[in-house]
């Protein structure tokens, strides 16, 4: 091995070590963030979403459908898309148990 190859391997080793150190630090930060109550957060957001929909529907009643039909159509398309996506995920996840990082010492494949 010549000197240039040796320098290249040393540099590569140093870069890999730095990358590994940064990833380990990131994982430690993620682990230290704690667990938040996703169900409660979702319920809070659902209340806000319902209030927004109520406001839009009130505007439609007050100003007429024509002014909002394009907006409502686009919004409904998005809602349908995400409902379908979530339904697909729910079905896929029902087929396999989701991994809980607190249950395993190492990730199982």
Biopython code that builds the backbone (N, CA, C, O; Angstrom):
import numpy as np
from Bio.PDB.StructureBuilder import StructureBuilder

atoms = [
    (1, "UNK", "N", (0.851, -1.165, 0.000)),
    (1, "UNK", "CA", (0.000, 0.000, 0.000)),
    (1, "UNK", "C", (0.900, 1.233, 0.000)),
    (1, "UNK", "O", (1.822, 1.352, 0.807)),
    (2, "UNK", "N", (0.613, 2.133, -0.913)),
    (2, "UNK", "CA", (1.441, 3.332, -0.966)),
    (2, "UNK", "C", (0.916, 4.401, 0.003)),
    (2, "UNK", "O", (-0.133, 4.250, 0.630)),
    (3, "UNK", "N", (1.670, 5.452, 0.091)),
    (3, "UNK", "CA", (1.351, 6.509, 1.060)),
    (3, "UNK", "C", (0.011, 7.178, 0.762)),
    (3, "UNK", "O", (-0.724, 7.503, 1.694)),
    (4, "UNK", "N", (-0.323, 7.391, -0.498)),
    (4, "UNK", "CA", (-1.581, 8.043, -0.878)),
    (4, "UNK", "C", (-2.776, 7.177, -0.483)),
    (4, "UNK", "O", (-3.774, 7.696, 0.016)),
    (5, "UNK", "N", (-2.685, 5.855, -0.701)),
    (5, "UNK", "CA", (-3.768, 4.948, -0.311)),
    (5, "UNK", "C", (-3.929, 4.925, 1.202)),
    (5, "UNK", "O", (-5.049, 4.903, 1.713)),
    (6, "UNK", "N", (-2.815, 4.930, 1.912)),
    (6, "UNK", "CA", (-2.849, 4.932, 3.366)),
    (6, "UNK", "C", (-3.548, 6.198, 3.892)),
    (6, "UNK", "O", (-4.358, 6.126, 4.817)),
    (7, "UNK", "N", (-3.231, 7.342, 3.302)),
    (7, "UNK", "CA", (-3.868, 8.601, 3.693)),
    (7, "UNK", "C", (-5.365, 8.556, 3.399)),
    (7, "UNK", "O", (-6.171, 9.027, 4.202)),
    (8, "UNK", "N", (-5.734, 7.996, 2.263)),
    (8, "UNK", "CA", (-7.146, 7.885, 1.888)),
    (8, "UNK", "C", (-7.898, 7.027, 2.901)),
    (8, "UNK", "O", (-8.987, 7.395, 3.341)),
    (9, "UNK", "N", (-7.324, 5.891, 3.268)),
    (9, "UNK", "CA", (-7.984, 5.010, 4.237)),
    (9, "UNK", "C", (-8.068, 5.667, 5.618)),
    (9, "UNK", "O", (-9.067, 5.510, 6.320)),
    (10, "UNK", "N", (-7.045, 6.383, 5.998)),
    (10, "UNK", "CA", (-7.060, 7.082, 7.286)),
    (10, "UNK", "C", (-8.146, 8.162, 7.289)),
    (10, "UNK", "O", (-8.887, 8.303, 8.262)),
    (11, "UNK", "N", (-8.232, 8.915, 6.204)),
    (11, "UNK", "CA", (-9.264, 9.949, 6.092)),
    (11, "UNK", "C", (-10.659, 9.333, 6.119)),
    (11, "UNK", "O", (-11.556, 9.846, 6.789)),
    (12, "UNK", "N", (-10.840, 8.243, 5.395)),
    (12, "UNK", "CA", (-12.129, 7.559, 5.367)),
    (12, "UNK", "C", (-12.504, 7.045, 6.753)),
    (12, "UNK", "O", (-13.655, 7.150, 7.178)),
    (13, "UNK", "N", (-11.526, 6.494, 7.443)),
    (13, "UNK", "CA", (-11.761, 5.998, 8.801)),
    (13, "UNK", "C", (-12.169, 7.149, 9.725)),
    (13, "UNK", "O", (-13.077, 6.993, 10.542)),
    (14, "UNK", "N", (-11.515, 8.284, 9.605)),
    (14, "UNK", "CA", (-11.854, 9.451, 10.431)),
    (14, "UNK", "C", (-13.251, 9.981, 10.132)),
    (14, "UNK", "O", (-13.996, 10.327, 11.048)),
    (15, "UNK", "N", (-13.604, 10.045, 8.863)),
    (15, "UNK", "CA", (-14.934, 10.515, 8.475)),
    (15, "UNK", "C", (-16.004, 9.548, 8.990)),
    (15, "UNK", "O", (-17.040, 9.984, 9.493)),
    (16, "UNK", "N", (-15.766, 8.253, 8.870)),
    (16, "UNK", "CA", (-16.720, 7.262, 9.375)),
    (16, "UNK", "C", (-16.869, 7.364, 10.888)),
    (16, "UNK", "O", (-17.975, 7.246, 11.415)),
    (17, "UNK", "N", (-15.764, 7.580, 11.583)),
    (17, "UNK", "CA", (-15.815, 7.730, 13.040)),
    (17, "UNK", "C", (-16.634, 8.966, 13.426)),
    (17, "UNK", "O", (-17.444, 8.911, 14.351)),
    (18, "UNK", "N", (-16.425, 10.066, 12.723)),
    (18, "UNK", "CA", (-17.176, 11.297, 12.978)),
    (18, "UNK", "C", (-18.660, 11.081, 12.716)),
    (18, "UNK", "O", (-19.500, 11.506, 13.509)),
    (19, "UNK", "N", (-18.988, 10.424, 11.609)),
    (19, "UNK", "CA", (-20.379, 10.135, 11.273)),
    (19, "UNK", "C", (-21.026, 9.276, 12.357)),
    (19, "UNK", "O", (-22.138, 9.565, 12.799)),
    (20, "UNK", "N", (-20.342, 8.239, 12.780)),
    (20, "UNK", "CA", (-20.874, 7.353, 13.817)),
    (20, "UNK", "C", (-21.108, 8.129, 15.112)),
    (20, "UNK", "O", (-22.124, 7.937, 15.780)),
    (21, "UNK", "N", (-20.175, 8.997, 15.461)),
    (21, "UNK", "CA", (-20.316, 9.812, 16.670)),
    (21, "UNK", "C", (-21.545, 10.723, 16.568)),
    (21, "UNK", "O", (-22.315, 10.826, 17.523)),
    (22, "UNK", "N", (-21.734, 11.377, 15.427)),
    (22, "UNK", "CA", (-22.890, 12.257, 15.235)),
    (22, "UNK", "C", (-24.208, 11.486, 15.286)),
    (22, "UNK", "O", (-25.179, 11.960, 15.874)),
    (23, "UNK", "N", (-24.247, 10.309, 14.677)),
    (23, "UNK", "CA", (-25.470, 9.498, 14.712)),
    (23, "UNK", "C", (-25.772, 9.042, 16.130)),
    (23, "UNK", "O", (-26.930, 9.071, 16.547)),
    (24, "UNK", "N", (-24.765, 8.625, 16.876)),
    (24, "UNK", "CA", (-24.981, 8.221, 18.267)),
    (24, "UNK", "C", (-25.505, 9.387, 19.101)),
    (24, "UNK", "O", (-26.389, 9.208, 19.940)),
    (25, "UNK", "N", (-24.964, 10.570, 18.872)),
    (25, "UNK", "CA", (-25.447, 11.750, 19.592)),
    (25, "UNK", "C", (-26.907, 12.043, 19.243)),
    (25, "UNK", "O", (-27.700, 12.386, 20.120)),
    (26, "UNK", "N", (-27.260, 11.909, 17.968)),
    (26, "UNK", "CA", (-28.640, 12.130, 17.542)),
    (26, "UNK", "C", (-29.572, 11.119, 18.202)),
    (26, "UNK", "O", (-30.643, 11.491, 18.680)),
    (27, "UNK", "N", (-29.182, 9.857, 18.235)),
    (27, "UNK", "CA", (-30.016, 8.832, 18.871)),
    (27, "UNK", "C", (-30.199, 9.117, 20.362)),
    (27, "UNK", "O", (-31.284, 8.916, 20.908)),
    (28, "UNK", "N", (-29.141, 9.584, 21.015)),
    (28, "UNK", "CA", (-29.246, 9.934, 22.427)),
    (28, "UNK", "C", (-30.208, 11.099, 22.629)),
    (28, "UNK", "O", (-30.976, 11.104, 23.591)),
    (29, "UNK", "N", (-30.176, 12.083, 21.737)),
    (29, "UNK", "CA", (-31.102, 13.217, 21.817)),
    (29, "UNK", "C", (-32.539, 12.744, 21.636)),
    (29, "UNK", "O", (-33.429, 13.153, 22.381)),
    (30, "UNK", "N", (-32.766, 11.883, 20.649)),
    (30, "UNK", "CA", (-34.119, 11.367, 20.411)),
    (30, "UNK", "C", (-34.619, 10.579, 21.621)),
    (30, "UNK", "O", (-35.773, 10.713, 22.028)),
    (31, "UNK", "N", (-33.745, 9.766, 22.183)),
    (31, "UNK", "CA", (-34.144, 8.952, 23.336)),
    (31, "UNK", "C", (-34.440, 9.833, 24.543)),
    (31, "UNK", "O", (-35.284, 9.482, 25.368)),
    (32, "UNK", "N", (-33.764, 10.961, 24.660)),
    (32, "UNK", "CA", (-33.957, 11.847, 25.793)),
    (32, "UNK", "C", (-35.145, 12.778, 25.673)),
    (32, "UNK", "O", (-35.468, 13.492, 26.622)),
    (33, "UNK", "N", (-35.804, 12.783, 24.522)),
    (33, "UNK", "CA", (-36.929, 13.682, 24.328)),
    (33, "UNK", "C", (-38.148, 13.279, 25.138)),
    (33, "UNK", "O", (-39.035, 14.102, 25.369)),
    (34, "UNK", "N", (-38.207, 12.057, 25.564)),
    (34, "UNK", "CA", (-39.346, 11.611, 26.341)),
    (34, "UNK", "C", (-40.498, 11.200, 25.448)),
    (34, "UNK", "O", (-40.461, 11.354, 24.227)),
    (35, "UNK", "N", (-41.502, 10.684, 26.086)),
    (35, "UNK", "CA", (-42.665, 10.191, 25.352)),
    (35, "UNK", "C", (-43.817, 11.146, 25.604)),
    (35, "UNK", "O", (-44.102, 11.493, 26.750)),
    (36, "UNK", "N", (-44.479, 11.570, 24.542)),
    (36, "UNK", "CA", (-45.641, 12.423, 24.715)),
    (36, "UNK", "C", (-46.897, 11.614, 24.388)),
    (36, "UNK", "O", (-46.834, 10.562, 23.751)),
    (37, "UNK", "N", (-48.002, 12.118, 24.829)),
    (37, "UNK", "CA", (-49.265, 11.417, 24.677)),
    (37, "UNK", "C", (-49.843, 11.709, 23.293)),
    (37, "UNK", "O", (-50.517, 12.720, 23.093)),
    (38, "UNK", "N", (-49.578, 10.831, 22.357)),
    (38, "UNK", "CA", (-50.024, 11.025, 20.985)),
    (38, "UNK", "C", (-51.544, 11.028, 20.880)),
    (38, "UNK", "O", (-52.113, 11.798, 20.106)),
    (39, "UNK", "N", (-52.202, 10.173, 21.654)),
    (39, "UNK", "CA", (-53.666, 10.114, 21.603)),
    (39, "UNK", "C", (-54.279, 11.453, 22.029)),
    (39, "UNK", "O", (-55.204, 11.940, 21.380)),
    (40, "UNK", "N", (-53.774, 12.049, 23.111)),
    (40, "UNK", "CA", (-54.302, 13.323, 23.576)),
    (40, "UNK", "C", (-54.035, 14.416, 22.546)),
    (40, "UNK", "O", (-54.906, 15.239, 22.264)),
    (41, "UNK", "N", (-52.829, 14.419, 21.989)),
    (41, "UNK", "CA", (-52.489, 15.408, 20.973)),
    (41, "UNK", "C", (-53.428, 15.282, 19.782)),
    (41, "UNK", "O", (-53.909, 16.286, 19.258)),
    (42, "UNK", "N", (-53.691, 14.049, 19.352)),
    (42, "UNK", "CA", (-54.598, 13.826, 18.224)),
    (42, "UNK", "C", (-56.004, 14.317, 18.550)),
    (42, "UNK", "O", (-56.661, 14.915, 17.698)),
    (43, "UNK", "N", (-56.472, 14.071, 19.769)),
    (43, "UNK", "CA", (-57.809, 14.526, 20.157)),
    (43, "UNK", "C", (-57.885, 16.053, 20.164)),
    (43, "UNK", "O", (-58.895, 16.624, 19.750)),
    (44, "UNK", "N", (-56.828, 16.714, 20.630)),
    (44, "UNK", "CA", (-56.785, 18.180, 20.627)),
    (44, "UNK", "C", (-56.824, 18.720, 19.193)),
    (44, "UNK", "O", (-57.532, 19.682, 18.898)),
    (45, "UNK", "N", (-56.059, 18.092, 18.321)),
    (45, "UNK", "CA", (-56.027, 18.532, 16.920)),
    (45, "UNK", "C", (-57.362, 18.265, 16.247)),
    (45, "UNK", "O", (-57.814, 19.077, 15.440)),
    (46, "UNK", "N", (-58.002, 17.148, 16.556)),
    (46, "UNK", "CA", (-59.322, 16.856, 15.993)),
    (46, "UNK", "C", (-60.342, 17.923, 16.382)),
    (46, "UNK", "O", (-61.183, 18.297, 15.565)),
    (47, "UNK", "N", (-60.278, 18.418, 17.622)),
    (47, "UNK", "CA", (-61.188, 19.492, 18.055)),
    (47, "UNK", "C", (-60.951, 20.753, 17.233)),
    (47, "UNK", "O", (-61.898, 21.402, 16.788)),
    (48, "UNK", "N", (-59.685, 21.093, 17.036)),
    (48, "UNK", "CA", (-59.340, 22.285, 16.253)),
    (48, "UNK", "C", (-59.793, 22.115, 14.810)),
    (48, "UNK", "O", (-60.343, 23.045, 14.220)),
    (49, "UNK", "N", (-59.568, 20.932, 14.235)),
    (49, "UNK", "CA", (-59.995, 20.650, 12.864)),
    (49, "UNK", "C", (-61.507, 20.816, 12.734)),
    (49, "UNK", "O", (-61.988, 21.402, 11.765)),
    (50, "UNK", "N", (-62.254, 20.302, 13.709)),
    (50, "UNK", "CA", (-63.719, 20.409, 13.673)),
    (50, "UNK", "C", (-64.147, 21.870, 13.740)),
    (50, "UNK", "O", (-65.093, 22.268, 13.061)),
    (51, "UNK", "N", (-63.465, 22.668, 14.548)),
    (51, "UNK", "CA", (-63.784, 24.094, 14.623)),
    (51, "UNK", "C", (-63.529, 24.798, 13.290)),
    (51, "UNK", "O", (-64.313, 25.650, 12.873)),
    (52, "UNK", "N", (-62.437, 24.440, 12.630)),
    (52, "UNK", "CA", (-62.125, 25.035, 11.326)),
    (52, "UNK", "C", (-63.196, 24.657, 10.318)),
    (52, "UNK", "O", (-63.669, 25.510, 9.565)),
    (53, "UNK", "N", (-63.586, 23.383, 10.294)),
    (53, "UNK", "CA", (-64.622, 22.924, 9.357)),
    (53, "UNK", "C", (-65.942, 23.635, 9.638)),
    (53, "UNK", "O", (-66.648, 24.023, 8.707)),
    (54, "UNK", "N", (-66.279, 23.809, 10.921)),
    (54, "UNK", "CA", (-67.501, 24.531, 11.285)),
    (54, "UNK", "C", (-67.459, 25.972, 10.772)),
    (54, "UNK", "O", (-68.466, 26.489, 10.288)),
    (55, "UNK", "N", (-66.306, 26.613, 10.877)),
    (55, "UNK", "CA", (-66.155, 27.981, 10.383)),
    (55, "UNK", "C", (-66.316, 28.042, 8.855)),
    (55, "UNK", "O", (-66.975, 28.938, 8.327)),
    (56, "UNK", "N", (-65.717, 27.097, 8.172)),
    (56, "UNK", "CA", (-65.843, 27.060, 6.702)),
    (56, "UNK", "C", (-67.295, 26.842, 6.313)),
    (56, "UNK", "O", (-67.808, 27.522, 5.425)),
    (57, "UNK", "N", (-67.963, 25.898, 6.972)),
    (57, "UNK", "CA", (-69.367, 25.629, 6.657)),
    (57, "UNK", "C", (-70.248, 26.843, 6.950)),
    (57, "UNK", "O", (-71.200, 27.106, 6.215)),
    (58, "UNK", "N", (-69.942, 27.579, 8.011)),
    (58, "UNK", "CA", (-70.697, 28.799, 8.318)),
    (58, "UNK", "C", (-70.494, 29.837, 7.214)),
    (58, "UNK", "O", (-71.443, 30.512, 6.815)),
    (59, "UNK", "N", (-69.259, 29.965, 6.718)),
    (59, "UNK", "CA", (-68.993, 30.903, 5.627)),
    (59, "UNK", "C", (-69.744, 30.500, 4.362)),
    (59, "UNK", "O", (-70.243, 31.353, 3.628)),
    (60, "UNK", "N", (-69.820, 29.194, 4.115)),
    (60, "UNK", "CA", (-70.552, 28.706, 2.936)),
    (60, "UNK", "C", (-72.030, 29.051, 3.064)),
    (60, "UNK", "O", (-72.649, 29.501, 2.100)),
    (61, "UNK", "N", (-72.595, 28.845, 4.244)),
    (61, "UNK", "CA", (-74.007, 29.179, 4.458)),
    (61, "UNK", "C", (-74.243, 30.682, 4.318)),
    (61, "UNK", "O", (-75.257, 31.102, 3.762)),
    (62, "UNK", "N", (-73.323, 31.479, 4.815)),
    (62, "UNK", "CA", (-73.476, 32.923, 4.801)),
    (62, "UNK", "C", (-73.245, 33.520, 3.414)),
    (62, "UNK", "O", (-73.996, 34.393, 2.980)),
    (63, "UNK", "N", (-72.203, 33.051, 2.715)),
    (63, "UNK", "CA", (-71.796, 33.656, 1.441)),
    (63, "UNK", "C", (-72.212, 32.860, 0.210)),
    (63, "UNK", "O", (-72.098, 33.361, -0.909)),
    (64, "UNK", "N", (-72.687, 31.646, 0.390)),
    (64, "UNK", "CA", (-73.086, 30.817, -0.740)),
    (64, "UNK", "C", (-71.994, 29.833, -1.138)),
    (64, "UNK", "O", (-70.808, 30.059, -0.898)),
    (65, "UNK", "N", (-72.430, 28.729, -1.755)),
    (65, "UNK", "CA", (-71.505, 27.646, -2.114)),
    (65, "UNK", "C", (-70.522, 28.018, -3.210)),
    (65, "UNK", "O", (-69.375, 27.572, -3.184)),
    (66, "UNK", "N", (-70.945, 28.818, -4.164)),
    (66, "UNK", "CA", (-70.111, 29.099, -5.335)),
    (66, "UNK", "C", (-68.744, 29.671, -4.979)),
    (66, "UNK", "O", (-67.749, 29.365, -5.637)),
    (67, "UNK", "N", (-68.695, 30.488, -3.954)),
    (67, "UNK", "CA", (-67.430, 31.128, -3.586)),
    (67, "UNK", "C", (-66.433, 30.125, -3.014)),
    (67, "UNK", "O", (-65.229, 30.383, -3.030)),
    (68, "UNK", "N", (-66.909, 28.982, -2.508)),
    (68, "UNK", "CA", (-66.041, 28.044, -1.809)),
    (68, "UNK", "C", (-65.959, 26.657, -2.458)),
    (68, "UNK", "O", (-65.236, 25.791, -1.966)),
    (69, "UNK", "N", (-66.682, 26.442, -3.543)),
    (69, "UNK", "CA", (-66.773, 25.089, -4.098)),
    (69, "UNK", "C", (-65.416, 24.519, -4.508)),
    (69, "UNK", "O", (-65.140, 23.348, -4.249)),
    (70, "UNK", "N", (-64.565, 25.326, -5.143)),
    (70, "UNK", "CA", (-63.252, 24.839, -5.573)),
    (70, "UNK", "C", (-62.389, 24.497, -4.354)),
    (70, "UNK", "O", (-61.744, 23.450, -4.320)),
    (71, "UNK", "N", (-62.381, 25.373, -3.368)),
    (71, "UNK", "CA", (-61.605, 25.149, -2.146)),
    (71, "UNK", "C", (-62.074, 23.886, -1.427)),
    (71, "UNK", "O", (-61.256, 23.063, -1.017)),
    (72, "UNK", "N", (-63.384, 23.734, -1.273)),
    (72, "UNK", "CA", (-63.943, 22.574, -0.569)),
    (72, "UNK", "C", (-63.636, 21.293, -1.336)),
    (72, "UNK", "O", (-63.317, 20.269, -0.731)),
    (73, "UNK", "N", (-63.729, 21.341, -2.647)),
    (73, "UNK", "CA", (-63.428, 20.162, -3.456)),
    (73, "UNK", "C", (-61.974, 19.730, -3.252)),
    (73, "UNK", "O", (-61.704, 18.546, -3.050)),
    (74, "UNK", "N", (-61.039, 20.678, -3.304)),
    (74, "UNK", "CA", (-59.617, 20.362, -3.111)),
    (74, "UNK", "C", (-59.350, 19.847, -1.698)),
    (74, "UNK", "O", (-58.587, 18.898, -1.513)),
    (75, "UNK", "N", (-59.973, 20.468, -0.712)),
    (75, "UNK", "CA", (-59.785, 20.034, 0.664)),
    (75, "UNK", "C", (-60.330, 18.624, 0.869)),
    (75, "UNK", "O", (-59.694, 17.795, 1.520)),
    (76, "UNK", "N", (-61.513, 18.354, 0.309)),
    (76, "UNK", "CA", (-62.094, 17.019, 0.437)),
    (76, "UNK", "C", (-61.243, 15.960, -0.252)),
    (76, "UNK", "O", (-61.153, 14.831, 0.232)),
    (77, "UNK", "N", (-60.621, 16.305, -1.366)),
    (77, "UNK", "CA", (-59.722, 15.360, -2.040)),
    (77, "UNK", "C", (-58.543, 15.006, -1.139)),
    (77, "UNK", "O", (-58.144, 13.844, -1.057)),
    (78, "UNK", "N", (-57.994, 16.005, -0.468)),
    (78, "UNK", "CA", (-56.875, 15.742, 0.449)),
    (78, "UNK", "C", (-57.318, 14.881, 1.621)),
    (78, "UNK", "O", (-56.627, 13.936, 2.001)),
    (79, "UNK", "N", (-58.455, 15.203, 2.186)),
    (79, "UNK", "CA", (-58.956, 14.429, 3.328)),
    (79, "UNK", "C", (-59.166, 12.978, 2.917)),
    (79, "UNK", "O", (-58.788, 12.068, 3.656)),
    (80, "UNK", "N", (-59.762, 12.748, 1.753)),
    (80, "UNK", "CA", (-59.974, 11.374, 1.269)),
    (80, "UNK", "C", (-58.650, 10.658, 1.051)),
    (80, "UNK", "O", (-58.510, 9.486, 1.400)),
    (81, "UNK", "N", (-57.689, 11.350, 0.480)),
    (81, "UNK", "CA", (-56.375, 10.740, 0.240)),
    (81, "UNK", "C", (-55.749, 10.273, 1.551)),
    (81, "UNK", "O", (-55.276, 9.140, 1.646)),
    (82, "UNK", "N", (-55.745, 11.136, 2.553)),
    (82, "UNK", "CA", (-55.109, 10.774, 3.819)),
    (82, "UNK", "C", (-55.906, 9.730, 4.583)),
    (82, "UNK", "O", (-55.316, 8.896, 5.269)),
    (83, "UNK", "N", (-57.232, 9.752, 4.483)),
    (83, "UNK", "CA", (-58.029, 8.700, 5.115)),
    (83, "UNK", "C", (-57.710, 7.351, 4.482)),
    (83, "UNK", "O", (-57.563, 6.354, 5.188)),
    (84, "UNK", "N", (-57.602, 7.313, 3.160)),
    (84, "UNK", "CA", (-57.256, 6.061, 2.477)),
    (84, "UNK", "C", (-55.850, 5.595, 2.850)),
    (84, "UNK", "O", (-55.626, 4.405, 3.076)),
    (85, "UNK", "N", (-54.918, 6.522, 2.914)),
    (85, "UNK", "CA", (-53.548, 6.176, 3.284)),
    (85, "UNK", "C", (-53.501, 5.597, 4.692)),
    (85, "UNK", "O", (-52.834, 4.590, 4.930)),
    (86, "UNK", "N", (-54.208, 6.232, 5.624)),
    (86, "UNK", "CA", (-54.227, 5.733, 7.000)),
    (86, "UNK", "C", (-54.907, 4.373, 7.096)),
    (86, "UNK", "O", (-54.480, 3.517, 7.870)),
    (87, "UNK", "N", (-55.959, 4.172, 6.314)),
    (87, "UNK", "CA", (-56.635, 2.870, 6.307)),
    (87, "UNK", "C", (-55.706, 1.774, 5.800)),
    (87, "UNK", "O", (-55.684, 0.671, 6.347)),
    (88, "UNK", "N", (-54.941, 2.076, 4.757)),
    (88, "UNK", "CA", (-53.981, 1.101, 4.241)),
    (88, "UNK", "C", (-52.917, 0.776, 5.280)),
    (88, "UNK", "O", (-52.561, -0.388, 5.461)),
    (89, "UNK", "N", (-52.413, 1.791, 5.957)),
    (89, "UNK", "CA", (-51.401, 1.565, 6.989)),
    (89, "UNK", "C", (-51.966, 0.740, 8.138)),
    (89, "UNK", "O", (-51.310, -0.160, 8.662)),
    (90, "UNK", "N", (-53.197, 1.067, 8.514)),
    (90, "UNK", "CA", (-53.830, 0.336, 9.609)),
    (90, "UNK", "C", (-53.946, -1.143, 9.267)),
    (90, "UNK", "O", (-53.666, -2.000, 10.105)),
    (91, "UNK", "N", (-54.355, -1.442, 8.046)),
    (91, "UNK", "CA", (-54.457, -2.834, 7.612)),
    (91, "UNK", "C", (-53.107, -3.514, 7.563)),
    (91, "UNK", "O", (-52.972, -4.670, 7.965)),
    (92, "UNK", "N", (-52.113, -2.805, 7.073)),
    (92, "UNK", "CA", (-50.763, -3.367, 6.980)),
    (92, "UNK", "C", (-50.186, -3.593, 8.373)),
    (92, "UNK", "O", (-49.529, -4.604, 8.623)),
    (93, "UNK", "N", (-50.430, -2.660, 9.267)),
    (93, "UNK", "CA", (-49.887, -2.781, 10.618)),
    (93, "UNK", "C", (-50.616, -3.845, 11.427)),
    (93, "UNK", "O", (-50.037, -4.427, 12.344)),
    (94, "UNK", "N", (-51.880, -4.108, 11.099)),
    (94, "UNK", "CA", (-52.609, -5.153, 11.810)),
    (94, "UNK", "C", (-52.018, -6.520, 11.497)),
    (94, "UNK", "O", (-52.118, -7.453, 12.295)),
    (95, "UNK", "N", (-51.395, -6.626, 10.311)),
    (95, "UNK", "CA", (-50.806, -7.895, 9.900)),
    (95, "UNK", "C", (-49.495, -8.179, 10.635)),
    (95, "UNK", "O", (-49.084, -9.334, 10.749)),
    (96, "UNK", "N", (-48.855, -7.153, 11.123)),
    (96, "UNK", "CA", (-47.600, -7.349, 11.856)),
    (96, "UNK", "C", (-47.613, -6.453, 13.082)),
    (96, "UNK", "O", (-48.142, -5.342, 13.044)),
    (97, "UNK", "N", (-47.042, -6.928, 14.141)),
    (97, "UNK", "CA", (-46.986, -6.156, 15.385)),
    (97, "UNK", "C", (-45.924, -5.084, 15.247)),
    (97, "UNK", "O", (-44.807, -5.352, 14.803)),
    (98, "UNK", "N", (-46.275, -3.885, 15.625)),
    (98, "UNK", "CA", (-45.301, -2.802, 15.572)),
    (98, "UNK", "C", (-44.271, -2.973, 16.677)),
    (98, "UNK", "O", (-44.588, -3.417, 17.781)),
    (99, "UNK", "N", (-43.045, -2.616, 16.362)),
    (99, "UNK", "CA", (-41.968, -2.730, 17.331)),
    (99, "UNK", "C", (-42.023, -1.557, 18.306)),
    (99, "UNK", "O", (-42.163, -0.403, 17.902)),
    (100, "UNK", "N", (-41.912, -1.867, 19.573)),
    (100, "UNK", "CA", (-41.813, -0.859, 20.623)),
    (100, "UNK", "C", (-40.359, -0.844, 21.074)),
    (100, "UNK", "O", (-39.867, -1.865, 21.554)),
    (101, "UNK", "N", (-39.651, 0.282, 20.936)),
    (101, "UNK", "CA", (-38.228, 0.298, 21.271)),
    (101, "UNK", "C", (-37.947, -0.028, 22.727)),
    (101, "UNK", "O", (-36.822, -0.400, 23.063)),
    (102, "UNK", "N", (-38.943, 0.101, 23.603)),
    (102, "UNK", "CA", (-38.727, -0.212, 25.017)),
    (102, "UNK", "C", (-38.805, -1.712, 25.285)),
    (102, "UNK", "O", (-38.424, -2.156, 26.368)),
    (103, "UNK", "N", (-39.292, -2.510, 24.320)),
    (103, "UNK", "CA", (-39.453, -3.952, 24.512)),
    (103, "UNK", "C", (-38.231, -4.758, 24.080)),
    (103, "UNK", "O", (-38.115, -5.934, 24.428)),
    (104, "UNK", "N", (-37.339, -4.160, 23.346)),
    (104, "UNK", "CA", (-36.223, -4.900, 22.763)),
    (104, "UNK", "C", (-34.894, -4.283, 23.176)),
    (104, "UNK", "O", (-34.781, -3.071, 23.358)),
    (105, "UNK", "N", (-33.903, -5.135, 23.318)),
    (105, "UNK", "CA", (-32.561, -4.621, 23.520)),
    (105, "UNK", "C", (-31.955, -4.227, 22.185)),
    (105, "UNK", "O", (-31.288, -3.197, 22.083)),
    (106, "UNK", "N", (-32.182, -5.039, 21.165)),
    (106, "UNK", "CA", (-31.739, -4.748, 19.813)),
    (106, "UNK", "C", (-32.929, -4.889, 18.888)),
    (106, "UNK", "O", (-33.821, -5.701, 19.136)),
    (107, "UNK", "N", (-32.948, -4.099, 17.816)),
    (107, "UNK", "CA", (-34.041, -4.179, 16.857)),
    (107, "UNK", "C", (-34.041, -5.553, 16.202)),
    (107, "UNK", "O", (-32.997, -6.033, 15.760)),
    (108, "UNK", "N", (-35.187, -6.174, 16.139)),
    (108, "UNK", "CA", (-35.314, -7.484, 15.490)),
    (108, "UNK", "C", (-35.772, -7.266, 14.068)),
    (108, "UNK", "O", (-36.571, -6.375, 13.779)),
    (109, "UNK", "N", (-35.257, -8.085, 13.197)),
    (109, "UNK", "CA", (-35.646, -7.966, 11.783)),
    (109, "UNK", "C", (-36.690, -8.988, 11.443)),
    (109, "UNK", "O", (-37.145, -9.050, 10.301)),
]
sb = StructureBuilder()
sb.init_structure("model")
sb.init_model(0)
sb.init_chain("A")
sb.init_seg("    ")
for serial, (resi, resn, name, xyz) in enumerate(atoms, 1):
    if name == "N":
        sb.init_residue(resn, " ", resi, " ")
    sb.init_atom(name, np.array(xyz, "f"), 0.0, 1.0, " ", f" {name:<3s}", serial, name[0])
structure = sb.get_structure()
